[in-house]
Amino acid sequence: MWDEPFEQLLRTHIPLLGPDDEFSADLSLRDFGLDSMGMVALLSGLEETYSVRFVDDALDVTNFATPATLWKTLTALR
């Protein structure tokens, strides 16, 4: 579904997800510790890694709900 850099980047910003915990498409990023400050840092990392710019419409908190929704948003920007 997504590439390895995406998962690695997300894992660094999800403090409650252990290194051996399953990383699934429907994982609730908020439930595993992604807060507003983490979203800003993650957003910056995604923009740098994928050479994209998140436009205002893409900054909706629902786009950061799960890895699947975030990957879909990122893919649309690419």
Secondary structure by P-SEA (a helix, b strand, c coil): cccaaaaaaaaaaccccccccccccccccccccccaaaaaaaaaaaaaaaccccccccccccccccaaaaaaaaaaac
